[in-house]
C-alpha cells in the first residue's frame, strides 16, 4: 500500500509541474499579446496625428511625406492583425 501512495504523490507532483509550465506559457503569450497591443495603439496614435497634419497640409513635399507615412502606418497596423 505504501508504494501506491508514493506513486500517487509522484504523479501529483508531475501534474503540478505540468500545470506550472502551461501557466508560464500562458503568461508569456499574454505578455506578447500586451506588447503587440501597445505597439498597435502607438501606431494608431501616430496615424491619427498624420491624418490631422495631412488635412492642414497645403501641398508639396510635406504632403507627399505625410501620405507615405500614412501608407507605412496602415501597412504596419495591418501586419499586426
N, CA, C and O atoms as a GROMACS GRO file, in nm:
protein
  324
    1UNK      N    1   0.082  -0.119   0.000
    1UNK     CA    2   0.000   0.000   0.000
    1UNK      C    3   0.086   0.126   0.000
    1UNK      O    4   0.046   0.227  -0.058
    2UNK      N    5   0.198   0.122   0.061
    2UNK     CA    6   0.286   0.238   0.065
    2UNK      C    7   0.334   0.275  -0.074
    2UNK      O    8   0.347   0.393  -0.106
    3UNK      N    9   0.362   0.176  -0.158
    3UNK     CA   10   0.408   0.206  -0.293
    3UNK      C   11   0.300   0.277  -0.373
    3UNK      O   12   0.330   0.370  -0.449
    4UNK      N   13   0.176   0.237  -0.358
    4UNK     CA   14   0.066   0.303  -0.429
    4UNK      C   15   0.056   0.448  -0.389
    4UNK      O   16   0.034   0.535  -0.474
    5UNK      N   17   0.071   0.477  -0.262
    5UNK     CA   18   0.065   0.614  -0.213
    5UNK      C   19   0.181   0.696  -0.270
    5UNK      O   20   0.164   0.811  -0.310
    6UNK      N   21   0.297   0.635  -0.273
    6UNK     CA   22   0.416   0.700  -0.326
    6UNK      C   23   0.398   0.736  -0.473
    6UNK      O   24   0.430   0.848  -0.514
    7UNK      N   25   0.349   0.643  -0.552
    7UNK     CA   26   0.332   0.670  -0.695
    7UNK      C   27   0.226   0.777  -0.718
    7UNK      O   28   0.237   0.855  -0.812
    8UNK      N   29   0.123   0.782  -0.634
    8UNK     CA   30   0.022   0.887  -0.646
    8UNK      C   31   0.085   1.023  -0.617
    8UNK      O   32   0.053   1.122  -0.683
    9UNK      N   33   0.174   1.027  -0.519
    9UNK     CA   34   0.242   1.152  -0.485
    9UNK      C   35   0.330   1.199  -0.601
    9UNK      O   36   0.331   1.317  -0.635
   10UNK      N   37   0.402   1.108  -0.661
   10UNK     CA   38   0.487   1.142  -0.775
   10UNK      C   39   0.402   1.189  -0.891
   10UNK      O   40   0.435   1.287  -0.957
   11UNK      N   41   0.292   1.121  -0.916
   11UNK     CA   42   0.202   1.160  -1.024
   11UNK      C   43   0.146   1.300  -0.999
   11UNK      O   44   0.137   1.381  -1.091
   12UNK      N   45   0.111   1.329  -0.876
   12UNK     CA   46   0.059   1.459  -0.839
   12UNK      C   47   0.164   1.568  -0.862
   12UNK      O   48   0.133   1.676  -0.911
   13UNK      N   49   0.288   1.538  -0.826
   13UNK     CA   50   0.396   1.634  -0.845
   13UNK      C   51   0.419   1.660  -0.994
   13UNK      O   52   0.443   1.774  -1.034
   14UNK      N   53   0.411   1.556  -1.074
   14UNK     CA   54   0.430   1.571  -1.219
   14UNK      C   55   0.318   1.656  -1.279
   14UNK      O   56   0.344   1.742  -1.364
   15UNK      N   57   0.194   1.632  -1.235
   15UNK     CA   58   0.082   1.712  -1.284
   15UNK      C   59   0.097   1.858  -1.243
   15UNK      O   60   0.067   1.948  -1.321
   16UNK      N   61   0.142   1.879  -1.122
   16UNK     CA   62   0.162   2.015  -1.072
   16UNK      C   63   0.269   2.087  -1.155
   16UNK      O   64   0.252   2.204  -1.190
   17UNK      N   65   0.378   2.019  -1.185
   17UNK     CA   66   0.484   2.078  -1.266
   17UNK      C   67   0.432   2.111  -1.406
   17UNK      O   68   0.466   2.216  -1.461
   18UNK      N   69   0.352   2.024  -1.462
   18UNK     CA   70   0.296   2.047  -1.596
   18UNK      C   71   0.203   2.168  -1.594
   18UNK      O   72   0.204   2.250  -1.687
   19UNK      N   73   0.123   2.179  -1.490
   19UNK     CA   74   0.033   2.295  -1.477
   19UNK      C   75   0.112   2.425  -1.469
   19UNK      O   76   0.076   2.524  -1.531
   20UNK      N   77   0.220   2.425  -1.392
   20UNK     CA   78   0.304   2.544  -1.380
   20UNK      C   79   0.366   2.581  -1.514
   20UNK      O   80   0.375   2.699  -1.549
   21UNK      N   81   0.409   2.481  -1.591
   21UNK     CA   82   0.467   2.506  -1.721
   21UNK      C   83   0.363   2.569  -1.815
   21UNK      O   84   0.394   2.664  -1.886
   22UNK      N   85   0.243   2.515  -1.816
   22UNK     CA   86   0.136   2.567  -1.901
   22UNK      C   87   0.098   2.709  -1.859
   22UNK      O   88   0.078   2.796  -1.945
   23UNK      N   89   0.089   2.734  -1.728
   23UNK     CA   90   0.058   2.868  -1.680
   23UNK      C   91   0.167   2.967  -1.721
   23UNK      O   92   0.137   3.081  -1.756
   24UNK      N   93   0.292   2.924  -1.717
   24UNK     CA   94   0.403   3.009  -1.760
   24UNK      C   95   0.393   3.044  -1.907
   24UNK      O   96   0.420   3.157  -1.946
   25UNK      N   97   0.354   2.947  -1.990
   25UNK     CA   98   0.337   2.972  -2.133
   25UNK      C   99   0.222   3.069  -2.156
   25UNK      O  100   0.232   3.158  -2.241
   26UNK      N  101   0.115   3.053  -2.083
   26UNK     CA  102   0.001   3.145  -2.098
   26UNK      C  103   0.042   3.286  -2.060
   26UNK      O  104   0.005   3.382  -2.127
   27UNK      N  105   0.118   3.299  -1.952
   27UNK     CA  106   0.164   3.431  -1.908
   27UNK      C  107   0.252   3.493  -2.016
   27UNK      O  108   0.239   3.611  -2.045
   28UNK      N  109   0.342   3.414  -2.074
   28UNK     CA  110   0.431   3.465  -2.178
   28UNK      C  111   0.349   3.508  -2.300
   28UNK      O  112   0.376   3.614  -2.357
   29UNK      N  113   0.252   3.429  -2.339
   29UNK     CA  114   0.169   3.466  -2.452
   29UNK      C  115   0.090   3.592  -2.423
   29UNK      O  116   0.072   3.677  -2.510
   30UNK      N  117   0.043   3.603  -2.301
   30UNK     CA  118  -0.030   3.723  -2.263
   30UNK      C  119   0.061   3.844  -2.271
   30UNK      O  120   0.018   3.951  -2.316
   31UNK      N  121   0.186   3.830  -2.228
   31UNK     CA  122   0.280   3.940  -2.234
   31UNK      C  123   0.308   3.978  -2.380
   31UNK      O  124   0.316   4.096  -2.413
   32UNK      N  125   0.324   3.878  -2.466
   32UNK     CA  126   0.344   3.906  -2.608
   32UNK      C  127   0.223   3.978  -2.667
   32UNK      O  128   0.239   4.072  -2.745
   33UNK      N  129   0.105   3.936  -2.629
   33UNK     CA  130  -0.017   4.000  -2.678
   33UNK      C  131  -0.026   4.144  -2.627
   33UNK      O  132  -0.067   4.233  -2.701
   34UNK      N  133   0.013   4.167  -2.502
   34UNK     CA  134   0.013   4.303  -2.449
   34UNK      C  135   0.111   4.391  -2.526
   34UNK      O  136   0.080   4.506  -2.558
   35UNK      N  137   0.228   4.339  -2.556
   35UNK     CA  138   0.326   4.415  -2.633
   35UNK      C  139   0.273   4.448  -2.772
   35UNK      O  140   0.292   4.559  -2.822
   36UNK      N  141   0.207   4.352  -2.834
   36UNK     CA  142   0.150   4.373  -2.968
   36UNK      C  143   0.040   4.479  -2.961
   36UNK      O  144   0.028   4.563  -3.050
   37UNK      N  145  -0.041   4.474  -2.856
   37UNK     CA  146  -0.149   4.571  -2.840
   37UNK      C  147  -0.093   4.711  -2.818
   37UNK      O  148  -0.144   4.808  -2.875
   38UNK      N  149   0.012   4.722  -2.737
   38UNK     CA  150   0.074   4.854  -2.715
   38UNK      C  151   0.132   4.910  -2.844
   38UNK      O  152   0.118   5.028  -2.873
   39UNK      N  153   0.196   4.824  -2.921
   39UNK     CA  154   0.253   4.869  -3.048
   39UNK      C  155   0.142   4.916  -3.142
   39UNK      O  156   0.156   5.019  -3.208
   40UNK      N  157   0.033   4.840  -3.147
   40UNK     CA  158  -0.080   4.877  -3.233
   40UNK      C  159  -0.138   5.012  -3.191
   40UNK      O  160  -0.169   5.096  -3.275
   41UNK      N  161  -0.154   5.033  -3.060
   41UNK     CA  162  -0.209   5.159  -3.011
   41UNK      C  163  -0.117   5.276  -3.045
   41UNK      O  164  -0.164   5.384  -3.083
   42UNK      N  165   0.014   5.255  -3.032
   42UNK     CA  166   0.108   5.360  -3.069
   42UNK      C  167   0.102   5.394  -3.217
   42UNK      O  168   0.107   5.511  -3.255
   43UNK      N  169   0.090   5.292  -3.299
   43UNK     CA  170   0.079   5.314  -3.444
   43UNK      C  171  -0.051   5.388  -3.477
   43UNK      O  172  -0.052   5.475  -3.564
   44UNK      N  173  -0.159   5.353  -3.408
   44UNK     CA  174  -0.287   5.419  -3.435
   44UNK      C  175  -0.283   5.565  -3.391
   44UNK      O  176  -0.341   5.652  -3.456
   45UNK      N  177  -0.214   5.594  -3.281
   45UNK     CA  178  -0.198   5.733  -3.239
   45UNK      C  179  -0.117   5.811  -3.341
   45UNK      O  180  -0.149   5.926  -3.374
   46UNK      N  181  -0.012   5.750  -3.391
   46UNK     CA  182   0.069   5.816  -3.494
   46UNK      C  183  -0.013   5.839  -3.620
   46UNK      O  184  -0.002   5.943  -3.685
   47UNK      N  185  -0.096   5.742  -3.654
   47UNK     CA  186  -0.181   5.755  -3.773
   47UNK      C  187  -0.278   5.871  -3.757
   47UNK      O  188  -0.301   5.947  -3.852
   48UNK      N  189  -0.336   5.886  -3.638
   48UNK     CA  190  -0.427   5.996  -3.610
   48UNK      C  191  -0.357   6.130  -3.627
   48UNK      O  192  -0.412   6.224  -3.685
   49UNK      N  193  -0.234   6.140  -3.576
   49UNK     CA  194  -0.158   6.264  -3.589
   49UNK      C  195  -0.125   6.294  -3.734
   49UNK      O  196  -0.136   6.409  -3.778
   50UNK      N  197  -0.084   6.192  -3.809
   50UNK     CA  198  -0.052   6.211  -3.951
   50UNK      C  199  -0.176   6.255  -4.027
   50UNK      O  200  -0.167   6.344  -4.112
   51UNK      N  201  -0.290   6.196  -3.999
   51UNK     CA  202  -0.414   6.237  -4.066
   51UNK      C  203  -0.449   6.382  -4.035
   51UNK      O  204  -0.490   6.457  -4.124
   52UNK      N  205  -0.432   6.422  -3.910
   52UNK     CA  206  -0.460   6.560  -3.871
   52UNK      C  207  -0.366   6.655  -3.946
   52UNK      O  208  -0.409   6.758  -3.997
   53UNK      N  209  -0.237   6.620  -3.951
   53UNK     CA  210  -0.141   6.704  -4.022
   53UNK      C  211  -0.170   6.706  -4.172
   53UNK      O  212  -0.150   6.808  -4.238
   54UNK      N  213  -0.216   6.594  -4.223
   54UNK     CA  214  -0.245   6.585  -4.366
   54UNK      C  215  -0.361   6.676  -4.406
   54UNK      O  216  -0.361   6.732  -4.516
   55UNK      N  217  -0.460   6.690  -4.319
   55UNK     CA  218  -0.574   6.777  -4.351
   55UNK      C  219  -0.534   6.924  -4.356
   55UNK      O  220  -0.597   7.003  -4.427
   56UNK      N  221  -0.431   6.960  -4.283
   56UNK     CA  222  -0.389   7.100  -4.283
   56UNK      C  223  -0.273   7.127  -4.379
   56UNK      O  224  -0.237   7.243  -4.400
   57UNK      N  225  -0.215   7.023  -4.437
   57UNK     CA  226  -0.103   7.042  -4.530
   57UNK      C  227  -0.155   7.097  -4.663
   57UNK      O  228  -0.256   7.050  -4.716
   58UNK      N  229  -0.085   7.196  -4.715
   58UNK     CA  230  -0.128   7.262  -4.839
   58UNK      C  231  -0.085   7.184  -4.962
   58UNK      O  232  -0.158   7.181  -5.061
   59UNK      N  233   0.028   7.124  -4.959
   59UNK     CA  234   0.075   7.051  -5.075
   59UNK      C  235   0.226   7.038  -5.072
   59UNK      O  236   0.291   7.070  -4.973
   60UNK      N  237   0.280   6.991  -5.182
   60UNK     CA  238   0.424   6.983  -5.193
   60UNK      C  239   0.482   6.858  -5.130
   60UNK      O  240   0.414   6.757  -5.111
   61UNK      N  241   0.609   6.869  -5.098
   61UNK     CA  242   0.683   6.753  -5.047
   61UNK      C  243   0.634   6.708  -4.908
   61UNK      O  244   0.635   6.589  -4.876
   62UNK      N  245   0.592   6.805  -4.828
   62UNK     CA  246   0.544   6.769  -4.694
   62UNK      C  247   0.420   6.680  -4.703
   62UNK      O  248   0.408   6.582  -4.630
   63UNK      N  249   0.330   6.715  -4.792
   63UNK     CA  250   0.208   6.635  -4.809
   63UNK      C  251   0.244   6.494  -4.859
   63UNK      O  252   0.187   6.396  -4.813
   64UNK      N  253   0.336   6.486  -4.953
   64UNK     CA  254   0.380   6.356  -5.003
   64UNK      C  255   0.443   6.272  -4.892
   64UNK      O  256   0.421   6.151  -4.883
   65UNK      N  257   0.520   6.339  -4.809
   65UNK     CA  258   0.583   6.270  -4.697
   65UNK      C  259   0.478   6.216  -4.600
   65UNK      O  260   0.489   6.104  -4.550
   66UNK      N  261   0.376   6.297  -4.572
   66UNK     CA  262   0.268   6.253  -4.482
   66UNK      C  263   0.190   6.137  -4.542
   66UNK      O  264   0.153   6.044  -4.471
   67UNK      N  265   0.165   6.142  -4.672
   67UNK     CA  266   0.094   6.032  -4.738
   67UNK      C  267   0.175   5.903  -4.733
   67UNK      O  268   0.119   5.795  -4.713
   68UNK      N  269   0.306   5.914  -4.751
   68UNK     CA  270   0.393   5.796  -4.740
   68UNK      C  271   0.392   5.742  -4.598
   68UNK      O  272   0.390   5.620  -4.577
   69UNK      N  273   0.394   5.832  -4.499
   69UNK     CA  274   0.390   5.790  -4.359
   69UNK      C  275   0.257   5.719  -4.329
   69UNK      O  276   0.254   5.619  -4.258
   70UNK      N  277   0.149   5.772  -4.384
   70UNK     CA  278   0.018   5.711  -4.363
   70UNK      C  279   0.013   5.571  -4.423
   70UNK      O  280  -0.039   5.478  -4.360
   71UNK      N  281   0.066   5.554  -4.543
   71UNK     CA  282   0.071   5.422  -4.605
   71UNK      C  283   0.154   5.325  -4.523
   71UNK      O  284   0.117   5.209  -4.505
   72UNK      N  285   0.268   5.372  -4.473
   72UNK     CA  286   0.355   5.288  -4.391
   72UNK      C  287   0.282   5.245  -4.262
   72UNK      O  288   0.284   5.127  -4.225
   73UNK      N  289   0.217   5.339  -4.196
   73UNK     CA  290   0.146   5.307  -4.072
   73UNK      C  291   0.031   5.210  -4.098
   73UNK      O  292   0.009   5.118  -4.019
   74UNK      N  293  -0.042   5.229  -4.207
   74UNK     CA  294  -0.151   5.138  -4.240
   74UNK      C  295  -0.097   4.996  -4.263
   74UNK      O  296  -0.160   4.898  -4.223
   75UNK      N  297   0.018   4.985  -4.328
   75UNK     CA  298   0.079   4.855  -4.353
   75UNK      C  299   0.121   4.788  -4.222
   75UNK      O  300   0.098   4.668  -4.202
   76UNK      N  301   0.181   4.864  -4.134
   76UNK     CA  302   0.226   4.810  -4.005
   76UNK      C  303   0.106   4.766  -3.919
   76UNK      O  304   0.111   4.661  -3.855
   77UNK      N  305   0.001   4.846  -3.918
   77UNK     CA  306  -0.119   4.812  -3.840
   77UNK      C  307  -0.184   4.685  -3.895
   77UNK      O  308  -0.226   4.598  -3.819
   78UNK      N  309  -0.190   4.675  -4.026
   78UNK     CA  310  -0.249   4.555  -4.090
   78UNK      C  311  -0.166   4.432  -4.058
   78UNK      O  312  -0.221   4.324  -4.039
   79UNK      N  313  -0.034   4.446  -4.052
   79UNK     CA  314   0.053   4.332  -4.022
   79UNK      C  315   0.035   4.282  -3.880
   79UNK      O  316   0.056   4.164  -3.852
   80UNK      N  317  -0.005   4.371  -3.790
   80UNK     CA  318  -0.028   4.331  -3.650
   80UNK      C  319  -0.163   4.261  -3.633
   80UNK      O  320  -0.188   4.201  -3.528
   81UNK      N  321  -0.246   4.269  -3.731
   81UNK     CA  322  -0.374   4.197  -3.724
   81UNK      C  323  -0.483   4.290  -3.694
   81UNK      O  324  -0.599   4.248  -3.684
   0.00000   0.00000   0.00000
